[in-house]
Amino acid sequence: MEINELTYIIRGAIFKVHSSLGPGLLESVYEAAHVYELTQQNRNAKTQIGVPVNYNGIKLEIGFRLDILVDDKVIIEIKSLDTLHDVHKKQLLTYLKLTGKKIGILVNFNVNSLKDKESLIRIIN
């Protein structure tokens, strides 16, 4: 499946979850609902994937965790905050670099309406 098709499916699931649940819940609730929607679309969605850091040839297991990895291609970072900040974008970009993945989606579910480039952001490595 082409990456644009996959991100289209992921975004559709994000909108469906937000439409159904609305803002104000914990990130873990949105994560579980989103994974359910993705599996209904026959997507392989894994949660809380550990991300090691290689430093000077040493693998450091320091507790970084991806929220969702879809089809081993797209990282989804879920937030439920008043406002997304640059640090959240940088966090996802770092995850992309550490894993060698090319595409990530940052979503903030704690908004009245999802908006591209504000509460739903595509990050490219």
Backbone as CSV, one residue per row, in Angstrom:
resi,resn,N_x,N_y,N_z,CA_x,CA_y,CA_z,C_x,C_y,C_z
1,MET,0.841,-1.179,0.000,0.000,0.000,0.000,0.888,1.245,0.000
2,GLU,0.511,2.194,-0.817,1.243,3.460,-0.912,1.088,4.252,0.388
3,ILE,2.112,4.996,0.754,2.122,5.724,2.030,0.989,6.742,2.121
4,ASN,0.641,7.395,1.000,-0.460,8.359,1.024,-1.799,7.677,1.293
5,GLU,-1.989,6.484,0.744,-3.207,5.723,1.034,-3.274,5.352,2.508
6,LEU,-2.130,4.924,3.042,-2.078,4.530,4.440,-2.357,5.718,5.360
7,THR,-1.746,6.862,5.085,-1.996,8.031,5.943,-3.444,8.514,5.809
8,TYR,-4.052,8.304,4.644,-5.466,8.646,4.459,-6.342,7.789,5.384
9,ILE,-6.052,6.492,5.447,-6.792,5.577,6.322,-6.586,5.966,7.787
10,ILE,-5.340,6.275,8.146,-5.023,6.667,9.525,-5.778,7.932,9.907
11,ARG,-5.756,8.924,9.025,-6.458,10.177,9.294,-7.963,9.950,9.414
12,GLY,-8.504,9.110,8.562,-9.931,8.798,8.643,-10.294,8.194,9.993
13,ALA,-9.442,7.301,10.485,-9.675,6.698,11.795,-9.563,7.737,12.908
14,ILE,-8.622,8.660,12.770,-8.473,9.741,13.760,-9.750,10.577,13.815
15,PHE,-10.257,10.973,12.664,-11.482,11.783,12.622,-12.671,11.015,13.199
16,LYS,-12.738,9.721,12.921,-13.844,8.907,13.437,-13.798,8.830,14.956
17,VAL,-12.612,8.608,15.507,-12.457,8.544,16.964,-12.811,9.881,17.599
18,HIS,-12.291,10.964,17.029,-12.565,12.283,17.600,-14.047,12.625,17.509
19,SER,-14.660,12.295,16.402,-16.085,12.564,16.224,-16.921,11.802,17.252
20,SER,-16.517,10.591,17.545,-17.255,9.750,18.473,-17.008,10.122,19.940
21,LEU,-15.749,10.353,20.302,-15.399,10.560,21.707,-15.299,12.019,22.120
22,GLY,-14.950,12.896,21.181,-14.771,14.306,21.510,-13.526,14.546,22.338
23,PRO,-13.312,15.790,22.756,-12.112,16.134,23.527,-12.275,15.798,25.011
24,GLY,-11.141,15.851,25.739,-11.195,15.798,27.190,-10.853,14.478,27.850
25,LEU,-10.528,13.461,27.060,-10.196,12.160,27.643,-8.689,11.965,27.725
26,LEU,-8.275,10.910,28.394,-6.864,10.575,28.485,-6.339,10.085,27.137
27,GLU,-5.044,10.289,26.918,-4.403,9.831,25.684,-4.583,8.328,25.490
28,SER,-4.547,7.575,26.563,-4.674,6.115,26.465,-6.023,5.691,25.888
29,VAL,-7.060,6.450,26.148,-8.389,6.144,25.593,-8.387,6.350,24.087
30,TYR,-7.835,7.478,23.646,-7.760,7.756,22.213,-6.869,6.737,21.508
31,GLU,-5.793,6.336,22.161,-4.881,5.342,21.590,-5.613,4.020,21.367
32,ALA,-6.316,3.556,22.374,-7.040,2.284,22.271,-8.131,2.347,21.202
33,ALA,-8.865,3.443,21.165,-9.937,3.591,20.170,-9.358,3.671,18.761
34,HIS,-8.242,4.374,18.621,-7.633,4.520,17.306,-7.097,3.179,16.807
35,VAL,-6.465,2.429,17.680,-5.970,1.101,17.299,-7.136,0.204,16.889
36,TYR,-8.234,0.277,17.614,-9.421,-0.508,17.243,-9.874,-0.148,15.826
37,GLU,-9.984,1.154,15.555,-10.425,1.582,14.219,-9.455,1.121,13.130
38,LEU,-8.162,1.187,13.397,-7.173,0.760,12.406,-7.254,-0.743,12.151
39,THR,-7.463,-1.512,13.203,-7.579,-2.968,13.008,-8.852,-3.313,12.241
40,GLN,-9.870,-2.494,12.375,-11.092,-2.700,11.588,-10.836,-2.456,10.104
41,GLN,-9.792,-1.704,9.803,-9.393,-1.432,8.417,-8.300,-2.402,7.952
42,ASN,-8.126,-3.483,8.716,-7.104,-4.505,8.414,-5.687,-3.956,8.411
43,ARG,-5.425,-3.001,9.280,-4.085,-2.443,9.441,-3.424,-3.087,10.653
44,ASN,-2.128,-3.270,10.573,-1.352,-3.808,11.674,-0.910,-2.638,12.543
45,ALA,-1.550,-2.463,13.688,-1.260,-1.344,14.578,-0.732,-1.879,15.907
46,LYS,0.489,-1.471,16.244,1.113,-1.876,17.501,1.240,-0.653,18.392
47,THR,1.083,-0.867,19.699,1.143,0.247,20.635,2.331,0.130,21.578
48,GLN,2.735,1.299,22.060,3.775,1.418,23.072,5.039,0.626,22.723
49,ILE,5.537,0.868,21.525,6.743,0.214,21.019,7.967,0.915,21.600
50,GLY,8.846,0.145,22.234,10.067,0.707,22.796,11.022,1.172,21.706
51,VAL,11.672,2.298,21.946,12.621,2.860,20.996,13.964,3.048,21.702
52,PRO,14.943,2.212,21.371,16.260,2.390,21.983,17.018,3.547,21.329
53,VAL,17.982,4.048,22.044,18.856,5.097,21.529,20.259,4.511,21.408
54,ASN,20.873,4.663,20.235,22.263,4.239,20.059,23.166,5.430,20.301
55,TYR,24.066,5.264,21.254,25.006,6.319,21.594,26.409,5.731,21.624
56,ASN,27.266,6.221,20.722,28.643,5.721,20.629,28.707,4.203,20.524
57,GLY,27.766,3.648,19.750,27.764,2.204,19.535,27.133,1.405,20.659
58,ILE,26.597,2.082,21.651,25.948,1.408,22.773,24.437,1.614,22.660
59,LYS,23.693,0.534,22.798,22.241,0.601,22.746,21.711,0.932,24.138
60,LEU,21.112,2.112,24.268,20.563,2.558,25.545,19.057,2.320,25.559
61,GLU,18.610,1.486,26.459,17.171,1.250,26.631,16.677,2.213,27.701
62,ILE,16.193,3.371,27.269,15.889,4.413,28.247,14.406,4.755,28.361
63,GLY,13.556,3.989,27.749,12.136,4.167,27.983,11.354,5.000,26.998
64,PHE,11.946,5.372,25.853,11.137,6.037,24.840,10.122,5.044,24.297
65,ARG,8.889,5.489,24.099,7.851,4.610,23.587,7.018,5.324,22.534
66,LEU,6.872,4.662,21.384,5.967,5.167,20.347,4.545,4.861,20.784
67,ASP,3.623,5.788,20.548,2.232,5.503,20.885,1.680,4.403,19.978
68,ILE,1.763,4.624,18.665,1.238,3.644,17.704,2.172,3.575,16.498
69,LEU,2.418,2.364,16.037,3.153,2.134,14.793,2.233,1.350,13.876
70,VAL,1.954,1.906,12.695,1.004,1.301,11.759,1.745,0.691,10.576
71,ASP,1.508,-0.591,10.352,2.085,-1.328,9.225,3.603,-1.169,9.147
72,ASP,4.232,-0.971,10.294,5.677,-0.799,10.391,6.179,0.358,9.516
73,LYS,5.294,1.344,9.253,5.643,2.466,8.371,5.387,3.828,8.972
74,VAL,4.281,3.994,9.679,3.849,5.316,10.139,3.752,5.331,11.659
75,ILE,4.391,6.331,12.266,4.321,6.527,13.711,3.223,7.540,14.002
76,ILE,2.380,7.208,14.969,1.345,8.136,15.406,1.627,8.505,16.854
77,GLU,1.736,9.790,17.104,1.955,10.297,18.453,0.677,11.004,18.884
78,ILE,0.076,10.497,19.947,-1.212,11.010,20.414,-1.006,11.920,21.613
79,LYS,-1.696,13.046,21.574,-1.688,13.996,22.685,-3.122,14.363,23.038
80,SER,-3.304,14.786,24.289,-4.575,15.334,24.738,-4.239,16.530,25.630
81,LEU,-3.903,17.635,24.959,-3.369,18.825,25.626,-4.167,20.066,25.242
82,ASP,-3.981,21.126,26.014,-4.608,22.397,25.642,-4.038,22.909,24.327
83,THR,-2.707,22.768,24.154,-2.036,23.284,22.966,-0.838,22.413,22.617
84,LEU,-0.657,22.150,21.336,0.570,21.504,20.885,1.673,22.551,20.818
85,HIS,2.888,22.139,21.158,4.041,23.032,21.093,5.094,22.425,20.175
86,ASP,6.092,23.221,19.824,7.168,22.735,18.961,7.850,21.496,19.532
87,VAL,7.940,21.410,20.856,8.605,20.255,21.469,7.896,18.943,21.110
88,HIS,6.589,18.974,20.907,5.844,17.771,20.539,6.179,17.350,19.108
89,LYS,6.349,18.331,18.228,6.762,18.040,16.853,8.180,17.477,16.834
90,LYS,9.044,18.078,17.642,10.430,17.610,17.720,10.506,16.203,18.294
91,GLN,9.657,15.897,19.243,9.613,14.550,19.827,9.311,13.521,18.742
92,LEU,8.289,13.781,17.941,7.928,12.848,16.878,9.041,12.764,15.837
93,LEU,9.627,13.877,15.473,10.732,13.859,14.515,11.904,13.034,15.057
94,THR,12.187,13.158,16.330,13.249,12.349,16.945,12.909,10.868,16.867
95,TYR,11.666,10.508,17.146,11.244,9.101,17.030,11.432,8.593,15.599
96,LEU,11.091,9.437,14.636,11.267,9.050,13.236,12.742,8.797,12.933
97,LYS,13.600,9.673,13.403,15.035,9.516,13.161,15.578,8.278,13.852
98,LEU,15.189,8.051,15.105,15.691,6.895,15.856,15.256,5.562,15.258
99,THR,14.075,5.543,14.655,13.547,4.298,14.091,13.810,4.154,12.602
100,GLY,14.216,5.239,11.944,14.430,5.190,10.504,13.138,5.242,9.700
101,LYS,12.031,5.584,10.340,10.747,5.717,9.630,10.682,7.083,8.970
102,LYS,9.864,7.182,7.945,9.816,8.416,7.164,8.639,9.329,7.500
103,ILE,7.530,8.758,7.971,6.304,9.545,8.166,5.759,9.346,9.578
104,GLY,5.329,10.469,10.165,4.662,10.420,11.455,3.472,11.365,11.458
105,ILE,2.516,11.058,12.309,1.348,11.922,12.466,1.221,12.268,13.946
106,LEU,1.174,13.559,14.222,0.973,14.078,15.561,-0.466,14.565,15.644
107,VAL,-1.203,14.062,16.627,-2.607,14.463,16.751,-2.902,14.863,18.190
108,ASN,-3.580,15.988,18.336,-4.051,16.442,19.641,-5.568,16.288,19.659
109,PHE,-6.056,15.333,20.451,-7.490,15.070,20.507,-8.243,16.046,21.404
110,ASN,-7.537,16.851,22.186,-8.200,17.746,23.127,-8.557,19.088,22.489
111,VAL,-9.247,19.006,21.360,-9.710,20.189,20.644,-11.162,19.971,20.240
112,ASN,-11.882,21.068,20.031,-13.280,20.945,19.605,-13.390,20.425,18.183
113,SER,-12.425,20.829,17.336,-12.442,20.435,15.937,-11.012,20.184,15.475
114,LEU,-10.753,19.025,14.860,-9.423,18.719,14.340,-9.132,19.598,13.126
115,LYS,-7.938,20.184,13.096,-7.554,21.047,11.978,-6.156,20.666,11.505
116,ASP,-6.019,20.552,10.182,-4.708,20.280,9.601,-3.717,21.348,10.027
117,LYS,-2.504,20.895,10.319,-1.361,21.740,10.663,-1.514,22.456,11.999
118,GLU,-2.594,22.185,12.727,-2.767,22.737,14.071,-2.890,21.613,15.089
119,SER,-3.913,20.796,14.937,-4.115,19.678,15.870,-3.861,18.328,15.197
120,LEU,-3.655,18.330,13.906,-3.351,17.115,13.134,-2.206,17.464,12.174
121,ILE,-1.012,16.993,12.543,0.200,17.423,11.839,0.950,16.227,11.298
122,ARG,1.292,16.279,10.016,2.097,15.253,9.373,3.555,15.691,9.425
123,ILE,4.399,14.817,9.950,5.823,15.109,10.078,6.583,14.150,9.184
124,ILE,7.509,14.696,8.391,8.302,13.881,7.464,9.756,13.929,7.885
125,ASN,10.375,12.754,7.943,11.802,12.651,8.289,12.606,12.786,7.008
